[in-house]
Structure formats: C-alpha cells, structure tokens
Amino acid sequence: MNNKIILAAKGFCMGAADVVPGVSGGTMAFILGIYERLIAAIRSFDVIWLQHVFKLDVKPALQRPHFGFLIPLVIGIFCALLFFTRIIPLPLLLHTHPEAIYGLFFGLIVGSVIALLPEAKRFDASMVLFLSIGIALGWFVVTLVPTNTPDAPWFIFLSGMLAISAMLLPGISGAFILLILRKYDTILNAIGHFNFMVLIPFGLGALTGLVVFSRFLGWLLERFYRATLLVIIGVLIGTLWVIWPFQVREYEMIHNKERLISSTPFWPDALTQPVIYALLMMVLGLALILILYAWAKRVPQE
C-alpha cells in the first residue's frame, strides 16, 4: 500500500507538470526515476495481450499489463489535474504572475539537468555531441511558430501521433505540438461536440504513436542508454528557452481562453519586485527538484 501511495504521489507531480505550457509529464517521470518503468508499462499492452483479449482469457489479459504501476500513477495524475485547475488555478496564475510561476518551473528544469548529468558518468566528446543534438532538437521544437495545416483525416492522424510522441519525450509538451500544428482548437472542439470524424483518426494516430514511439524509446534506452539520456538532458536544456520567466509572450484566443503560441525571452534591466520573486521561485524550484530526486532514489521502486 505504501508503494502505491508513492506512485500516486509521483503521478501527482507528473500531472502538475502537464498543466504548465512547455513542460511535459515525461520530464517529471524522468526526474522521479520512473521513466523507464513508464515506457515498459505502455509496452506491456502488446500483441500477446491482444491475443488474450480476443480469446477472452480474462485472467492473463488482466495480469500482463503493468496495472499495479499504471493505476496509482494515473490516479495521481488525475488528482493533480483537478487540483491545479480547480483548487489552485495554475493556468490563471501563469497569466497573473507569469514571472514567479515560470521561475519556479525554470528552477525545476535546471535542477533536473543538474541531478541527471552525473548519470552520464564521464565527460568526453560524445557527451558534448549528444547534448548538442538534444539542445538543438529542444530549441527547434519550442521556437516553431503555428502554421496553417490541412484538416484532412490523414493529417489529424499524424497530429495524434506527433502529440503523443512529444508527451512521452521529456521536455516537450504534446499540447504545445498541437498548437504549433494549429490542431489544438480542432481537437478541443471535436471533444466538446463528439465529432468522431476528427476524434477517430486522432485517437488512432495517438494509439499508433504510443505503440511505436514507446517501443522506439524503450529500444534506445536498452541499447544506447547513455546517448539517449544525454539527448534527453539536451532537450531539457533546449526547452529552457520557452520556460525562462522573462518573456514577451503572444497568446491566441481558443474557446474563449488565451493560449500561449509564442514567446521571446529578454534579460531584465532592473531588480524589480517581479524579478526578485522570479529569482526566489527559481531557487525554490531548484531545491525542490533536488529533494524530489534524492527522495526518488531512496524510496523502493516496487
């Protein structure tokens, strides 16, 4: 029972990260040391599991997937989404106090980089190479601007694949990808009006992306752990561009709500009250993530 509570707490941290634009639950899963288990759990829904389902073999169908890991994790994520949208309106605070809130998450990402870099074991030319690849990838994605795209089923399918793949990759938000592809409004509208002509290809694309990308990431972590780790750390560094608390941000009205579509960082020229608050929140975020990382290392994983 204690382990289930710990998993639910980690899921809560993942859900909290998903609420913030530009931060993904995959990032938090990596920080908390459950990323590989998450990928393995997703991969447990495989062909053998489908065979049990089609044969109506109830017991094997229920035993094969990692439900003991996934269920408390999902409960924690769901509770965080409710908590940070209903009780503490984090999206609203991002508009009213952006410097402080983004400062907190900037500190979280910096803390995760500091905590994870020692996992690379040694500093050499390959480390610089893979970090540079990750930084370039992260920066490229978060600096993309929204563009007009078709509403054809094949592109909706592709959007679902890309969005779910981004959610699995630490450092990149799936919702941010949908905004770039100009499909965030389309998907929200389809959900609100039960438009299955959009939801079906999007769902099939998300399912395909989940199956394919989770196996690809799992394969990379098994065969090239250090290189994959360094690229992921590089992606985290690259996405700091959009998390930097001092930005000129542009929003777009979607379903009567402002959604962030682009931001341009700047360096503050005075030590004003918002700047001080942002710096304090950076230190808090840095300390919090190092504490979480140390806690994740000490608690049992099963």
JOHULIN-V62355 format. One record per residue. N is the residue number from 1. RES is the residue in one letter. SS is DSSP state (helix for helix, strand for strand, loop for the rest). PSI is psi in whole degrees, 0 to 359 (999 if undefined). BURIAL is 1 if it has 16 or more other ideal C-beta (glycine too) atoms within 10 Angstrom, else 0. Layout:
BEGIN
n->(N N)
res->(RES RES)
ss->(SS SS)
psi->(PSI PSI)
burial->(BURIAL BURIAL)
END
This chain:
BEGIN
n->(1 2 3 4 5 6 7 8 9 10 11 12 13 14 15 16 17 18 19 20 21 22 23 24 25 26 27 28 29 30 31 32 33 34 35 36 37 38 39 40 41 42 43 44 45 46 47 48 49 50 51 52 53 54 55 56 57 58 59 60 61 62 63 64 65 66 67 68 69 70 71 72 73 74 75 76 77 78 79 80 81 82 83 84 85 86 87 88 89 90 91 92 93 94 95 96 97 98 99 100 101 102 103 104 105 106 107 108 109 110 111 112 113 114 115 116 117 118 119 120 121 122 123 124 125 126 127 128 129 130 131 132 133 134 135 136 137 138 139 140 141 142 143 144 145 146 147 148 149 150 151 152 153 154 155 156 157 158 159 160 161 162 163 164 165 166 167 168 169 170 171 172 173 174 175 176 177 178 179 180 181 182 183 184 185 186 187 188 189 190 191 192 193 194 195 196 197 198 199 200 201 202 203 204 205 206 207 208 209 210 211 212 213 214 215 216 217 218 219 220 221 222 223 224 225 226 227 228 229 230 231 232 233 234 235 236 237 238 239 240 241 242 243 244 245 246 247 248 249 250 251 252 253 254 255 256 257 258 259 260 261 262 263 264 265 266 267 268 269 270 271 272 273 274 275 276 277 278 279 280 281 282 283 284 285 286 287 288 289 290 291 292 293 294 295 296 297 298 299 300 301 302)
res->(M N N K I I L A A K G F C M G A A D V V P G V S G G T M A F I L G I Y E R L I A A I R S F D V I W L Q H V F K L D V K P A L Q R P H F G F L I P L V I G I F C A L L F F T R I I P L P L L L H T H P E A I Y G L F F G L I V G S V I A L L P E A K R F D A S M V L F L S I G I A L G W F V V T L V P T N T P D A P W F I F L S G M L A I S A M L L P G I S G A F I L L I L R K Y D T I L N A I G H F N F M V L I P F G L G A L T G L V V F S R F L G W L L E R F Y R A T L L V I I G V L I G T L W V I W P F Q V R E Y E M I H N K E R L I S S T P F W P D A L T Q P V I Y A L L M M V L G L A L I L I L Y A W A K R V P Q E)
ss->(loop helix helix helix helix helix helix helix helix helix helix helix helix helix helix helix helix helix helix loop loop loop loop loop helix helix helix helix helix helix helix loop loop loop helix helix helix helix helix helix helix helix helix loop loop loop helix helix helix helix helix helix helix helix loop loop loop helix helix helix helix helix helix helix loop loop helix helix helix helix helix helix helix helix helix helix helix helix helix helix helix helix helix helix helix helix helix loop loop helix helix helix helix helix helix helix loop helix helix helix helix helix helix helix helix helix helix helix helix helix helix helix helix helix helix helix helix helix helix helix loop loop loop loop helix helix helix helix helix helix helix helix helix helix helix helix helix helix helix helix helix helix loop loop loop loop loop loop loop loop loop loop helix helix helix helix helix helix helix helix helix helix helix helix helix helix helix helix loop loop loop loop loop helix helix helix helix helix helix helix loop loop loop helix helix helix helix helix helix helix helix helix loop loop loop helix helix helix helix helix helix helix helix helix helix helix helix helix helix helix helix helix helix helix helix helix helix helix helix helix helix helix helix loop helix helix helix helix helix helix helix helix helix helix helix helix helix helix loop helix helix helix helix loop loop loop strand strand strand strand strand strand strand strand loop loop strand strand strand strand strand strand strand strand strand loop loop loop loop loop loop loop helix helix helix helix helix helix helix helix helix helix helix helix helix helix helix helix helix helix helix helix helix helix helix helix helix helix loop loop loop loop)
psi->(319 321 325 321 320 317 319 322 321 322 323 317 320 316 322 321 324 336 333 128 132 354 136 156 332 324 311 323 321 317 321 1 20 11 313 323 324 314 317 322 319 320 344 344 78 192 320 319 318 322 317 321 312 331 358 31 88 311 309 325 329 335 329 310 155 62 327 333 316 319 308 328 314 322 316 318 314 317 322 318 319 316 315 4 337 312 305 101 80 318 324 319 332 334 322 327 61 322 315 315 315 329 319 312 335 317 323 315 317 318 321 322 314 320 325 335 321 340 340 347 313 154 120 186 323 326 315 318 307 325 318 320 315 317 316 318 312 314 319 316 312 347 1 146 148 143 155 132 156 158 16 150 324 326 327 318 313 322 318 318 312 320 313 326 320 323 327 333 119 135 343 132 134 321 324 321 318 324 317 320 1 37 2 311 319 315 317 317 321 321 316 328 10 47 93 343 337 316 323 306 326 315 318 322 318 317 318 315 320 315 312 311 325 322 324 315 319 319 317 316 328 320 323 59 309 314 317 317 314 321 317 318 320 320 317 316 317 326 353 338 317 346 343 127 339 99 151 106 142 134 158 138 119 117 46 20 142 130 133 127 337 157 146 115 152 161 122 141 2 152 72 174 314 325 317 316 318 318 319 320 328 313 319 314 318 313 319 317 325 324 316 320 317 321 316 328 334 330 154 147 352 999)
burial->(0 0 0 0 0 1 1 1 1 1 1 1 1 1 1 1 1 1 1 1 1 1 1 1 1 1 1 1 1 1 1 1 1 1 1 0 1 1 1 1 1 1 1 1 1 0 0 0 1 0 0 1 0 0 0 0 0 0 0 0 1 0 0 1 1 1 0 0 1 1 0 1 1 1 1 1 1 0 1 1 1 0 0 1 0 0 0 0 0 0 1 0 0 1 0 0 1 1 1 1 1 1 1 1 1 1 1 1 1 1 1 1 1 0 1 1 1 0 0 1 0 0 0 0 0 0 1 0 0 1 1 0 1 1 1 0 1 1 1 0 1 1 0 0 0 1 0 0 0 0 0 0 0 0 1 1 1 1 1 1 1 1 1 1 1 1 1 1 1 1 1 1 1 1 1 1 1 1 1 1 1 1 1 1 0 1 1 1 0 1 0 0 0 0 0 0 0 1 1 0 1 1 0 0 1 1 0 1 1 1 1 0 1 1 0 0 1 0 0 1 1 0 0 0 0 0 1 1 1 1 1 1 1 1 1 1 1 1 1 1 1 1 1 1 1 1 1 0 1 0 0 0 0 0 0 0 0 0 1 1 1 1 1 0 0 0 0 0 0 0 0 0 0 1 1 0 1 1 1 0 1 1 0 1 1 1 0 1 1 1 0 1 1 0 0 1 0 0 0 0 0 0)
END
